[in-house]
Amino acid sequence: MSAARKAWIVGASIGAVEVLKDQGFCRWTYTIRSLHQRAMNNMRSISQANKLSSSSSAMVSSKLRESRQSEESLRKVMYLRCWGPNSMS
């Protein structure tokens, strides 16, 4: 490619950028970038809320499991107390 052709391409590119600036394209780019950033921040917030929700759900199910285990232990103790080998004497 000749030097003159490269110069024309560079000049046309600079002219196109200047025209876009004059038409407010840069302001649209800023607006689009801003909207994109807000959407990404909202998605992070939703993701963090879901993580908190799943961790609290896991904690509740863990407590429920512990409660069931203690209930089962109490049931065994009561059964052995009433019907165990020493209950007849």
Distance bins in CASP14 RR format, pairs under 12 A and 6 or more apart:
PFRMAT RR
TARGET T0000
AUTHOR 0000-0000-0000
RMODE 2
METHOD distances of the structure
MODEL  1
1 7 0 0 0 0 0 1 0 0 0 0 0
1 8 0 0 0 0 0 1 0 0 0 0 0
1 9 0 0 0 0 1 0 0 0 0 0 0
1 10 0 0 0 0 0 1 0 0 0 0 0
2 8 0 0 0 0 1 0 0 0 0 0 0
2 9 0 0 0 0 0 1 0 0 0 0 0
3 9 0 0 0 0 0 1 0 0 0 0 0
3 10 0 0 0 0 0 1 0 0 0 0 0
4 10 0 0 0 0 0 1 0 0 0 0 0
4 11 0 0 0 0 0 1 0 0 0 0 0
5 11 0 0 0 0 0 1 0 0 0 0 0
5 12 0 0 0 0 0 1 0 0 0 0 0
6 12 0 0 0 0 0 1 0 0 0 0 0
6 13 0 0 0 0 0 1 0 0 0 0 0
7 13 0 0 0 0 0 1 0 0 0 0 0
7 14 0 0 0 0 0 1 0 0 0 0 0
8 14 0 0 0 0 0 1 0 0 0 0 0
8 15 0 0 0 0 0 1 0 0 0 0 0
9 15 0 0 0 0 0 1 0 0 0 0 0
9 16 0 0 0 0 0 1 0 0 0 0 0
10 16 0 0 0 0 0 1 0 0 0 0 0
10 17 0 0 0 0 0 1 0 0 0 0 0
11 17 0 0 0 0 1 0 0 0 0 0 0
11 18 0 0 0 0 1 0 0 0 0 0 0
11 19 0 0 0 0 0 1 0 0 0 0 0
12 18 0 0 0 0 0 1 0 0 0 0 0
12 19 0 0 0 0 0 1 0 0 0 0 0
13 19 0 0 0 0 0 1 0 0 0 0 0
13 20 0 0 0 0 0 1 0 0 0 0 0
14 20 0 0 0 0 0 1 0 0 0 0 0
14 21 0 0 0 0 0 1 0 0 0 0 0
15 21 0 0 0 0 1 0 0 0 0 0 0
15 22 0 0 0 0 1 0 0 0 0 0 0
15 23 0 0 0 0 0 1 0 0 0 0 0
16 22 0 0 0 0 0 1 0 0 0 0 0
16 23 0 0 0 0 0 1 0 0 0 0 0
16 25 0 0 0 0 0 1 0 0 0 0 0
17 23 0 0 0 0 0 1 0 0 0 0 0
17 24 0 0 0 0 0 1 0 0 0 0 0
17 25 0 0 0 0 1 0 0 0 0 0 0
17 26 0 0 0 0 1 0 0 0 0 0 0
17 29 0 0 0 0 0 1 0 0 0 0 0
18 24 0 0 0 0 0 1 0 0 0 0 0
18 25 0 0 0 0 0 1 0 0 0 0 0
18 26 0 0 0 0 0 1 0 0 0 0 0
19 25 0 0 0 0 1 0 0 0 0 0 0
19 26 0 0 0 0 0 1 0 0 0 0 0
20 26 1 0 0 1 0 0 0 0 0 0 0
20 27 0 0 0 0 0 1 0 0 0 0 0
20 28 0 0 0 0 1 0 0 0 0 0 0
20 29 0 0 0 0 1 0 0 0 0 0 0
21 27 0 0 0 0 1 0 0 0 0 0 0
21 28 0 0 0 0 0 1 0 0 0 0 0
21 29 0 0 0 0 0 1 0 0 0 0 0
21 30 0 0 0 0 0 1 0 0 0 0 0
23 29 0 0 0 0 0 1 0 0 0 0 0
24 30 0 0 0 0 1 0 0 0 0 0 0
24 31 0 0 0 0 0 1 0 0 0 0 0
25 31 0 0 0 0 0 1 0 0 0 0 0
25 32 0 0 0 0 0 1 0 0 0 0 0
26 32 0 0 0 0 0 1 0 0 0 0 0
26 33 0 0 0 0 0 1 0 0 0 0 0
27 33 0 0 0 0 0 1 0 0 0 0 0
27 34 0 0 0 0 0 1 0 0 0 0 0
28 34 0 0 0 0 0 1 0 0 0 0 0
28 35 0 0 0 0 0 1 0 0 0 0 0
29 35 0 0 0 0 0 1 0 0 0 0 0
29 36 0 0 0 0 0 1 0 0 0 0 0
30 36 0 0 0 0 0 1 0 0 0 0 0
30 37 0 0 0 0 0 1 0 0 0 0 0
31 37 0 0 0 0 0 1 0 0 0 0 0
31 38 0 0 0 0 0 1 0 0 0 0 0
32 38 0 0 0 0 0 1 0 0 0 0 0
32 39 0 0 0 0 0 1 0 0 0 0 0
33 39 0 0 0 0 0 1 0 0 0 0 0
33 40 0 0 0 0 0 1 0 0 0 0 0
34 40 0 0 0 0 0 1 0 0 0 0 0
34 41 0 0 0 0 0 1 0 0 0 0 0
35 41 0 0 0 0 0 1 0 0 0 0 0
35 42 0 0 0 0 0 1 0 0 0 0 0
36 42 0 0 0 0 0 1 0 0 0 0 0
36 43 0 0 0 0 0 1 0 0 0 0 0
37 43 0 0 0 0 0 1 0 0 0 0 0
37 44 0 0 0 0 0 1 0 0 0 0 0
38 44 0 0 0 0 0 1 0 0 0 0 0
38 45 0 0 0 0 0 1 0 0 0 0 0
39 45 0 0 0 0 0 1 0 0 0 0 0
39 46 0 0 0 0 0 1 0 0 0 0 0
40 46 0 0 0 0 0 1 0 0 0 0 0
40 47 0 0 0 0 0 1 0 0 0 0 0
41 47 0 0 0 0 0 1 0 0 0 0 0
41 48 0 0 0 0 0 1 0 0 0 0 0
42 48 0 0 0 0 0 1 0 0 0 0 0
42 49 0 0 0 0 0 1 0 0 0 0 0
43 49 0 0 0 0 0 1 0 0 0 0 0
43 50 0 0 0 0 0 1 0 0 0 0 0
44 50 0 0 0 0 0 1 0 0 0 0 0
44 51 0 0 0 0 0 1 0 0 0 0 0
45 51 0 0 0 0 0 1 0 0 0 0 0
45 52 0 0 0 0 0 1 0 0 0 0 0
46 52 0 0 0 0 0 1 0 0 0 0 0
46 53 0 0 0 0 0 1 0 0 0 0 0
47 53 0 0 0 0 0 1 0 0 0 0 0
47 54 0 0 0 0 0 1 0 0 0 0 0
48 54 0 0 0 0 0 1 0 0 0 0 0
48 55 0 0 0 0 0 1 0 0 0 0 0
49 55 0 0 0 0 0 1 0 0 0 0 0
49 56 0 0 0 0 0 1 0 0 0 0 0
50 56 0 0 0 0 0 1 0 0 0 0 0
50 57 0 0 0 0 0 1 0 0 0 0 0
51 57 0 0 0 0 0 1 0 0 0 0 0
51 58 0 0 0 0 0 1 0 0 0 0 0
52 58 0 0 0 0 0 1 0 0 0 0 0
52 59 0 0 0 0 0 1 0 0 0 0 0
53 59 0 0 0 0 0 1 0 0 0 0 0
53 60 0 0 0 0 0 1 0 0 0 0 0
54 60 0 0 0 0 0 1 0 0 0 0 0
54 61 0 0 0 0 0 1 0 0 0 0 0
55 61 0 0 0 0 0 1 0 0 0 0 0
55 62 0 0 0 0 0 1 0 0 0 0 0
56 62 0 0 0 0 0 1 0 0 0 0 0
56 63 0 0 0 0 0 1 0 0 0 0 0
57 63 0 0 0 0 0 1 0 0 0 0 0
57 64 0 0 0 0 0 1 0 0 0 0 0
58 64 0 0 0 0 0 1 0 0 0 0 0
58 65 0 0 0 0 0 1 0 0 0 0 0
59 65 0 0 0 0 0 1 0 0 0 0 0
59 66 0 0 0 0 0 1 0 0 0 0 0
60 66 0 0 0 0 0 1 0 0 0 0 0
60 67 0 0 0 0 0 1 0 0 0 0 0
61 67 0 0 0 0 0 1 0 0 0 0 0
61 68 0 0 0 0 0 1 0 0 0 0 0
62 68 0 0 0 0 0 1 0 0 0 0 0
62 69 0 0 0 0 0 1 0 0 0 0 0
63 69 0 0 0 0 0 1 0 0 0 0 0
63 70 0 0 0 0 0 1 0 0 0 0 0
64 70 0 0 0 0 0 1 0 0 0 0 0
64 71 0 0 0 0 0 1 0 0 0 0 0
65 71 0 0 0 0 0 1 0 0 0 0 0
65 72 0 0 0 0 0 1 0 0 0 0 0
66 72 0 0 0 0 0 1 0 0 0 0 0
66 73 0 0 0 0 0 1 0 0 0 0 0
67 73 0 0 0 0 0 1 0 0 0 0 0
67 74 0 0 0 0 0 1 0 0 0 0 0
68 74 0 0 0 0 0 1 0 0 0 0 0
68 75 0 0 0 0 0 1 0 0 0 0 0
69 75 0 0 0 0 0 1 0 0 0 0 0
69 76 0 0 0 0 0 1 0 0 0 0 0
70 76 0 0 0 0 0 1 0 0 0 0 0
70 77 0 0 0 0 0 1 0 0 0 0 0
71 77 0 0 0 0 0 1 0 0 0 0 0
71 78 0 0 0 0 0 1 0 0 0 0 0
72 78 0 0 0 0 0 1 0 0 0 0 0
72 79 0 0 0 0 0 1 0 0 0 0 0
73 79 0 0 0 0 0 1 0 0 0 0 0
73 80 0 0 0 0 0 1 0 0 0 0 0
74 80 0 0 0 0 0 1 0 0 0 0 0
74 81 0 0 0 0 0 1 0 0 0 0 0
75 81 0 0 0 0 0 1 0 0 0 0 0
75 82 0 0 0 0 0 1 0 0 0 0 0
75 83 0 0 0 0 0 1 0 0 0 0 0
76 82 0 0 0 0 0 1 0 0 0 0 0
76 83 0 0 0 0 0 1 0 0 0 0 0
76 84 0 0 0 0 0 1 0 0 0 0 0
77 83 0 0 0 0 0 1 0 0 0 0 0
77 84 0 0 0 0 0 1 0 0 0 0 0
78 84 0 0 0 0 0 1 0 0 0 0 0
78 87 0 0 0 0 0 1 0 0 0 0 0
79 85 0 0 0 0 0 1 0 0 0 0 0
79 87 0 0 0 0 1 0 0 0 0 0 0
80 86 0 0 0 0 1 0 0 0 0 0 0
80 87 0 0 0 0 1 0 0 0 0 0 0
81 87 1 0 0 1 0 0 0 0 0 0 0
82 88 0 0 0 0 0 1 0 0 0 0 0
END
